[in-house]
Structures are given as C-alpha cells and as structure tokens.
Amino acid sequence: MSNEKLIREFMLNMGFDVASEHFQATPKRFVETLERFYEGLGREEEVKKLLSVVFPNELGDGVISFHGITGRTLCPHHLMPVLYTAKFAYIPRDKNIGASKIYQAFSLLSSRPYMQEKLTRDFIEMFGLFVDPYASIIQIRGQLTCYEKENIICSDKPMVTLVKGGEVSRYENILLTQINAI
C-alpha cells in the first residue's frame, strides 16, 4: 500500500471526511511534507562533502560567526515538527569554510529523526573533523510542537542546547561573547 493510501486510511479511521474538498489532497501533501522533514535520511556523506569544501584561512586569529541557521525535523517520539535556529562560531586554524556550506550542512543534517542533543554534538564533531578549528561553539534552539501528557503544547517552551569543540578552555570567553552577540 502506498504512503498516501496509508494516510488516507488513517484519516478515515480518525473520522475525517476524506471526500471533503478540504481533505482530498491532504494525504499527498502530508507525504510530501514528511519527505521534506526527513530529506536528510541516508545523506550523511553529502553533509561530510559540504563540510569538506574548505579554503586557506586568510582571517588570521579572528572569529567567524553565523546566525539564523535553520533546520527542521519531526520529533522521533511524537512525529511532530521541531524547528531549529542555530548560532555557530569558530576560531579558524589553517582552514575556513564558506558560509553557504554551514547553512546547507546544518539544514541537511537536521532533516531526519534526531534528538536535538545529538544533533548539537554531531554538528560540532563533524565540523571539527573537516575544518579543524582552534575552537568552535554551536547553540541550537528547538521550537517543539509536541504535546506533553496534560495536552500542553510545548511550542512556547524552547529547548536550547550548546556544545563546544576544540581548545575550548583557551577561547571560551571569546566564543561565548560571540554567540551571545549574534
């Protein structure tokens, strides 16, 4: 049975009037939405390829930072949307990476069933493998839309995770200042 037929059957079982003009195309749209939320499944090599596009450091001892990095997934526990915004900064050693690669890699990496804590750790570790900065930091804010036991929507209660990589003790104040500034 196709995914669309499964969704249509689910909707029927839930009591939806699937003959209504409002719901006729819903199974197709729902499957397409799921595919977008999970487009990163099985594409870890593409993320690595994006992060491996580096060039010589011409900045010197400065800090490079990014804000407005976005991603999305579905909560693996409830299959409800989680929208991510991230801030990222690093102090380059010998290599830099293009800004677009950071945004693309994060978006692709986050587009699969992922716990936010693991996403935060995995991104900083993958970045470190390819760019080898002196230090790096990422802060991810996850807007959850899942329900708690008492039917309270979590969307107004974001979860924030922060992971540091590299020689953090030496550069921690600089990185934290940069993350808080953006």
C-alpha positions as CSV (number, residue, x, y, z in Angstrom):
1,M,0.0,0.0,0.0
2,S,1.4,3.5,-0.9
3,N,2.1,6.1,1.8
4,E,-0.8,8.2,0.5
5,K,-3.2,5.3,0.8
6,L,-2.0,4.6,4.4
7,I,-2.5,8.3,5.4
8,R,-6.0,8.3,3.7
9,E,-6.8,5.1,5.7
10,F,-5.5,6.7,8.9
11,M,-7.6,9.8,8.3
12,L,-10.7,7.6,7.7
13,N,-10.1,5.8,11.0
14,M,-9.8,9.1,12.8
15,G,-13.1,10.2,11.5
16,F,-12.1,12.7,8.8
17,D,-14.4,13.3,5.9
18,V,-11.8,12.4,3.2
19,A,-14.4,13.1,0.5
20,S,-14.5,16.8,1.5
21,E,-12.7,19.1,-0.9
22,H,-10.6,20.3,2.0
23,F,-9.1,16.8,2.6
24,Q,-8.9,15.2,-0.8
25,A,-5.3,16.2,-1.5
26,T,-4.3,16.0,2.2
27,P,-2.7,12.6,2.1
28,K,-0.4,13.6,-0.9
29,R,0.5,16.9,0.8
30,F,1.2,15.2,4.1
31,V,3.5,12.6,2.5
32,E,5.4,15.4,0.7
33,T,5.8,17.3,3.9
34,L,7.2,14.2,5.7
35,E,9.6,13.8,2.8
36,R,10.9,17.3,3.2
37,F,11.2,16.9,7.0
38,Y,13.2,13.7,6.5
39,E,15.2,14.7,3.4
40,G,18.5,14.2,5.3
41,L,17.9,10.4,5.9
42,G,20.8,8.5,4.5
43,R,22.6,11.6,3.3
44,E,25.4,11.9,5.9
45,E,28.0,11.6,3.1
46,E,26.6,14.7,1.5
47,V,26.9,16.6,4.8
48,K,30.5,15.5,5.0
49,K,31.1,16.6,1.4
50,L,29.7,20.0,2.2
51,L,31.9,20.4,5.3
52,S,35.0,19.3,3.4
53,V,34.9,22.3,1.0
54,V,37.5,24.4,2.8
55,F,40.0,27.1,1.8
56,P,43.0,28.6,3.5
57,N,42.5,30.8,6.5
58,E,43.0,34.4,5.5
59,L,41.4,35.9,8.6
60,G,44.3,35.2,11.0
61,D,43.3,34.9,14.6
62,G,39.7,36.3,14.3
63,V,36.4,34.7,15.0
64,I,33.9,33.7,12.3
65,S,30.3,33.5,13.3
66,F,26.9,32.6,11.8
67,H,23.4,33.3,12.9
68,G,20.0,32.5,11.5
69,I,21.0,28.9,10.7
70,T,17.8,27.0,10.3
71,G,16.7,23.4,10.2
72,R,13.7,21.2,10.8
73,T,12.8,17.7,11.7
74,L,10.0,15.7,13.3
75,C,10.3,14.7,16.9
76,P,11.2,11.0,16.9
77,H,8.9,10.4,19.9
78,H,5.8,12.1,18.6
79,L,6.4,12.8,14.9
80,M,5.5,16.4,15.5
81,P,7.5,19.3,13.9
82,V,10.6,20.7,15.6
83,L,12.0,23.9,14.1
84,Y,15.6,24.8,14.8
85,T,17.5,28.0,14.8
86,A,21.2,27.9,15.5
87,K,24.2,30.2,16.2
88,F,27.6,29.0,15.4
89,A,31.1,30.5,15.8
90,Y,34.6,29.2,15.3
91,I,38.2,30.4,15.5
92,P,40.0,29.0,12.4
93,R,43.3,27.4,12.5
94,D,44.5,26.8,8.9
95,K,41.2,26.4,7.1
96,N,37.9,28.3,6.6
97,I,34.6,27.1,5.2
98,G,32.2,29.0,3.0
99,A,29.1,30.4,4.8
100,S,26.7,28.6,2.5
101,K,28.2,25.3,3.4
102,I,27.5,25.8,7.1
103,Y,23.8,26.6,6.4
104,Q,23.4,23.7,3.9
105,A,25.1,21.2,6.1
106,F,23.1,22.1,9.2
107,S,19.8,22.0,7.2
108,L,20.6,18.6,5.7
109,L,21.9,17.1,8.9
110,S,18.9,18.2,10.9
111,S,16.4,16.9,8.4
112,R,15.9,13.4,9.9
113,P,14.6,11.9,13.1
114,Y,17.1,13.4,15.5
115,M,17.3,14.2,19.2
116,Q,18.4,17.8,19.5
117,E,21.2,16.9,21.9
118,K,22.7,14.5,19.4
119,L,22.3,17.0,16.5
120,T,24.2,19.6,18.5
121,R,27.1,17.2,19.3
122,D,27.2,15.7,15.8
123,F,27.4,19.0,14.1
124,I,30.3,20.3,16.2
125,E,32.2,17.0,15.8
126,M,31.7,16.8,12.0
127,F,32.7,20.4,11.6
128,G,35.9,19.8,13.7
129,L,36.9,16.8,11.6
130,F,36.9,18.7,8.3
131,V,37.8,22.3,9.4
132,D,40.0,21.6,12.5
133,P,39.4,25.0,14.1
134,Y,41.2,26.0,17.3
135,A,37.7,26.1,18.9
136,S,34.1,26.1,17.9
137,I,30.7,26.5,19.6
138,I,27.1,25.9,18.5
139,Q,23.9,26.8,20.2
140,I,20.6,25.3,18.9
141,R,17.2,26.5,19.9
142,G,14.5,23.9,19.2
143,Q,10.9,25.0,18.9
144,L,8.9,21.9,19.8
145,T,5.3,21.4,18.8
146,C,4.8,18.1,20.6
147,Y,2.2,17.6,23.4
148,E,3.0,16.9,26.9
149,K,0.9,14.4,29.0
150,E,-1.5,17.1,30.1
151,N,-2.1,18.3,26.5
152,I,0.0,21.3,27.0
153,I,1.6,22.4,23.7
154,C,5.4,22.8,24.1
155,S,5.9,25.4,21.4
156,D,6.3,28.3,23.9
157,K,9.0,26.3,25.8
158,P,12.0,26.1,23.5
159,M,14.9,23.8,24.3
160,V,18.4,25.2,24.0
161,T,21.5,23.1,23.6
162,L,25.1,24.3,23.4
163,V,28.2,22.3,22.6
164,K,31.8,23.5,22.4
165,G,34.6,21.8,20.5
166,G,38.4,22.1,20.2
167,E,40.6,24.0,22.6
168,V,37.6,25.5,24.4
169,S,39.2,26.5,27.7
170,R,41.6,28.8,25.8
171,Y,39.0,30.5,23.7
172,E,35.8,30.0,25.7
173,N,35.2,33.7,26.6
174,I,35.7,34.8,23.1
175,L,33.3,32.2,21.7
176,L,30.6,32.8,24.3
177,T,30.8,36.5,23.8
178,Q,30.4,36.0,20.0
179,I,27.4,33.6,20.4
180,N,25.7,36.0,22.8
181,A,26.3,38.9,20.4
182,I,24.6,37.3,17.4
